[in-house]
Amino acid sequence: VQLQASGGGLVQPGGSLRLSCIVSGYTSTPYALGWFRQAPGKEREGVSCIRSGSNGSPYADSVKGRFTISRDKAKNTMYLQMNSLKPEDTAVYYCAARFTRIVLSACLDPAQYTYWGQGTLVTVSS
């Protein structure tokens, strides 16, 4: 299973970016896909996740109302639309996949995911 994240870059505060994560090399559809981020000197944290058959996606409090996760199953791709970006959003963003069921409350826990992409750097700065 391979995950390829892309779409990071340098953006000014208040700007937008859309991250993409292509998932390949699997024989069964991932049950859960998640976006995580890690800022310098900090632990990796969950940003949002999406589960098969579930209508709701949780978000970290710090990104609620600004970030939106989505998934295009036909393209094997997950997205993270990031609006109103702030300097504190600066981090390496990772996507991850899990093939077994997970409860909603654990969906943002990085330890619950087995497969990870290489990360894409998002820098928010003027």
matplotlib code that plots the C-alpha trace (Angstrom):
import matplotlib.pyplot as plt

x = [0.0, 1.4, 0.2, 1.4, 0.6, 1.0, -0.2, 1.9, 3.7, 4.2, 1.1, 0.3, -1.9, -5.5, -4.7, -5.8, -4.3, -5.7, -3.8, -4.2, -3.4, -3.4, -3.8, -2.6, -1.5, -4.5, -6.9, -9.6, -10.8, -9.3, -11.8, -10.4, -8.2, -6.8, -4.8, -2.2, 0.3, 3.5, 5.0, 8.7, 9.2, 5.7, 4.0, 2.1, -1.6, -4.8, -6.4, -9.3, -10.4, -13.0, -14.4, -16.2, -20.0, -19.8, -21.4, -19.5, -15.8, -14.2, -11.8, -9.2, -10.6, -7.9, -9.1, -12.9, -14.7, -11.5, -10.5, -12.7, -11.8, -13.2, -12.7, -13.0, -13.2, -13.1, -9.8, -8.5, -7.8, -8.4, -8.3, -7.9, -9.2, -7.5, -8.9, -8.1, -4.7, -2.8, 0.9, 0.2, -1.0, 2.6, 3.6, 4.4, 1.1, 0.7, -2.0, -2.6, -4.8, -6.3, -8.1, -10.0, -12.8, -12.2, -14.5, -15.1, -13.4, -10.1, -10.2, -7.8, -5.2, -2.1, -1.3, -4.4, -3.0, -0.8, 0.1, 1.6, 2.5, 5.8, 4.3, 4.0, 5.2, 2.8, 4.3, 2.0, 4.0, 4.0]
y = [0.0, 3.4, 6.8, 9.9, 13.3, 16.5, 20.1, 21.7, 24.9, 28.5, 30.5, 33.8, 34.0, 33.9, 32.0, 28.5, 25.3, 21.9, 18.8, 15.5, 12.0, 9.2, 5.7, 2.7, -0.9, -2.2, -5.0, -3.9, -0.3, 1.4, 1.7, 5.0, 7.7, 10.5, 13.7, 14.4, 17.1, 17.6, 21.0, 21.3, 20.2, 19.0, 15.6, 14.4, 15.3, 14.3, 17.0, 15.1, 11.6, 10.0, 6.5, 4.3, 4.4, 7.3, 10.7, 12.6, 13.4, 14.8, 17.7, 19.0, 22.0, 24.2, 23.6, 23.4, 25.7, 26.2, 22.8, 20.3, 16.6, 14.8, 11.6, 10.6, 6.8, 6.6, 8.4, 6.6, 10.1, 12.0, 15.8, 18.4, 21.8, 24.3, 27.9, 30.9, 29.5, 30.7, 30.6, 28.0, 25.7, 25.4, 21.8, 18.7, 17.2, 13.4, 11.1, 7.7, 4.7, 1.9, -1.2, -2.3, -0.7, 2.1, 4.0, 7.6, 8.6, 7.0, 8.2, 11.1, 9.0, 8.6, 5.3, 3.7, 3.9, 1.4, 3.0, 6.4, 8.8, 10.7, 14.1, 17.4, 20.7, 23.6, 26.9, 29.8, 33.0, 36.5]
z = [0.0, -1.0, -0.1, -2.0, -0.5, -2.4, -2.6, 0.1, -0.3, 0.9, 1.4, 3.1, 6.2, 5.2, 2.0, 0.9, -0.2, -1.2, -0.3, -2.1, -1.1, -3.7, -2.2, -4.3, -4.1, -2.1, -2.8, -0.4, 0.1, 3.2, 6.0, 7.3, 5.8, 7.9, 7.6, 10.3, 10.8, 12.7, 13.5, 14.5, 18.0, 18.4, 18.3, 15.3, 15.7, 13.9, 11.7, 10.2, 9.1, 6.9, 7.3, 4.8, 5.3, 7.7, 7.0, 9.7, 9.9, 13.0, 12.9, 15.4, 17.2, 15.8, 12.2, 12.6, 10.2, 8.1, 6.8, 4.9, 4.2, 1.2, -0.7, -4.3, -4.3, -8.2, -8.1, -5.0, -3.7, -0.4, -0.2, 2.5, 1.6, 3.9, 4.0, 6.2, 6.9, 9.9, 10.8, 13.4, 10.6, 9.4, 9.6, 7.6, 6.6, 6.3, 5.1, 6.5, 5.9, 7.9, 6.6, 9.7, 11.5, 13.9, 16.2, 15.6, 18.8, 17.7, 14.2, 14.9, 16.8, 14.7, 16.5, 14.9, 11.4, 9.7, 6.3, 5.9, 3.1, 3.0, 4.0, 2.3, 3.9, 4.4, 5.4, 6.3, 6.4, 5.1]

ax = plt.figure().add_subplot(projection="3d")
ax.plot(x, y, z, "-o")
ax.set_aspect("equal")
plt.show()
